[in-house]
Amino acid sequence: MTGLGDDPFVRAVKPLVDAMGGEMLPPSEADKDDVVLSWEGADVMAVRLPQLADSLDHILAAMERGRGRPLAELDRKEKQEVVRVLEARGAFSVRHGVETVAGALGVSRFTVYNYLNREKAP
């Protein structure tokens, strides 16, 4: 966040950018794929969005922080809830998403697929 100063807009947006796993930059350092945010007619900051695979790791880390313990220590019902939330957020459309989630939960890919299929059963 170098070069962004103590702008109130930057302070307000920072928790959202952090939650997404993005990086905040001065507008002058923005690449063509970065998102430049303006406020009251002036470019205030740019946001470099994470790659999808990095986003999944960031989401898993945030879920661990929110639960106060590693996801692998959750009981089966809690792990099923984690899979349900991740599916709603598109985690399994990312290449190796099932493997990444299985590793974080301390279960097999087969178990993750079972959790997913269980949600789809009538």
Wavefront OBJ file of the C-alpha trace (Angstrom):
o trace
v 0.000 0.000 0.000
v 2.965 2.255 -0.488
v 2.207 5.641 -1.941
v -1.474 5.611 -0.958
v -1.122 7.750 2.127
v -3.788 7.905 4.797
v -6.754 8.522 2.495
v -10.118 7.752 4.167
v -11.362 6.059 0.974
v -8.339 3.744 0.987
v -8.900 2.913 4.668
v -12.571 2.182 3.952
v -11.845 -0.127 1.003
v -8.864 -1.945 2.535
v -10.885 -4.614 4.443
v -12.708 -5.563 1.244
v -9.504 -5.758 -0.794
v -7.863 -7.823 1.964
v -10.858 -10.183 2.111
v -10.590 -10.753 -1.653
v -6.864 -11.344 -1.424
v -6.200 -8.352 -3.664
v -3.314 -5.930 -3.602
v -3.699 -2.153 -3.304
v -1.456 0.026 -5.462
v -1.093 3.668 -6.396
v -3.019 4.351 -9.627
v 0.241 5.187 -11.394
v 1.404 1.577 -10.908
v -1.764 -0.019 -12.312
v -1.512 -2.540 -15.122
v -4.186 -2.935 -17.774
v -5.850 -5.773 -15.792
v -5.952 -3.844 -12.502
v -9.061 -2.013 -11.321
v -8.547 1.717 -10.749
v -10.891 3.181 -8.139
v -11.861 6.842 -8.346
v -13.489 9.049 -5.748
v -14.894 12.490 -6.398
v -13.308 12.625 -9.836
v -9.790 11.582 -8.840
v -8.078 8.203 -9.170
v -7.329 7.175 -5.585
v -5.992 3.652 -5.834
v -5.719 0.566 -8.006
v -6.591 -2.980 -6.992
v -4.727 -5.951 -8.376
v -7.079 -8.901 -8.179
v -5.708 -12.311 -7.220
v -5.555 -15.299 -9.536
v -8.448 -17.734 -8.983
v -6.265 -20.401 -7.384
v -4.843 -17.823 -4.959
v -8.386 -16.735 -4.133
v -9.317 -20.242 -3.021
v -6.326 -20.406 -0.691
v -7.283 -16.998 0.673
v -10.903 -18.074 1.211
v -9.793 -21.217 3.035
v -7.466 -19.201 5.279
v -10.273 -16.762 6.073
v -12.592 -19.657 6.941
v -9.981 -21.019 9.320
v -9.560 -17.625 10.975
v -13.332 -17.289 11.284
v -13.638 -20.654 12.992
v -10.574 -20.123 15.171
v -8.980 -23.456 14.288
v -7.715 -25.459 11.331
v -10.453 -26.731 9.036
v -9.077 -30.253 9.423
v -10.093 -30.140 13.104
v -13.779 -29.515 12.329
v -16.309 -32.296 12.816
v -18.042 -33.899 9.828
v -21.092 -31.652 9.937
v -18.925 -28.515 10.054
v -16.826 -29.796 7.146
v -20.004 -30.385 5.144
v -21.029 -26.791 5.844
v -17.616 -25.557 4.674
v -18.033 -27.517 1.424
v -21.546 -26.076 0.988
v -20.245 -22.514 1.403
v -17.299 -23.137 -0.914
v -19.535 -24.614 -3.582
v -21.775 -21.532 -3.420
v -18.676 -19.363 -3.881
v -17.521 -21.325 -6.929
v -14.509 -22.967 -5.311
v -14.924 -26.167 -7.273
v -14.771 -24.454 -10.649
v -11.092 -23.706 -9.986
v -8.630 -26.251 -11.312
v -7.659 -28.625 -8.490
v -10.328 -27.041 -6.275
v -11.528 -30.376 -4.902
v -7.971 -31.443 -4.105
v -7.171 -28.116 -2.451
v -10.317 -28.222 -0.304
v -9.779 -31.899 0.572
v -6.268 -31.091 1.756
v -7.465 -28.185 3.892
v -10.228 -30.308 5.436
v -7.944 -33.301 6.001
v -10.226 -35.608 3.997
v -10.013 -37.421 0.679
v -11.254 -36.079 -2.653
v -13.833 -38.866 -2.533
v -15.181 -37.468 0.755
v -15.486 -33.956 -0.729
v -17.372 -35.402 -3.708
v -19.654 -37.245 -1.272
v -20.359 -33.977 0.562
v -21.132 -32.293 -2.761
v -23.401 -35.127 -3.920
v -25.174 -35.166 -0.591
v -26.180 -31.536 -1.133
v -27.623 -32.356 -4.549
v -29.634 -35.369 -3.365
v -33.396 -34.752 -2.892
l 1 2 3 4 5 6 7 8 9 10 11 12 13 14 15 16 17 18 19 20 21 22 23 24 25 26 27 28 29 30 31 32 33 34 35 36 37 38 39 40 41 42 43 44 45 46 47 48 49 50 51 52 53 54 55 56 57 58 59 60 61 62 63 64 65 66 67 68 69 70 71 72 73 74 75 76 77 78 79 80 81 82 83 84 85 86 87 88 89 90 91 92 93 94 95 96 97 98 99 100 101 102 103 104 105 106 107 108 109 110 111 112 113 114 115 116 117 118 119 120 121 122
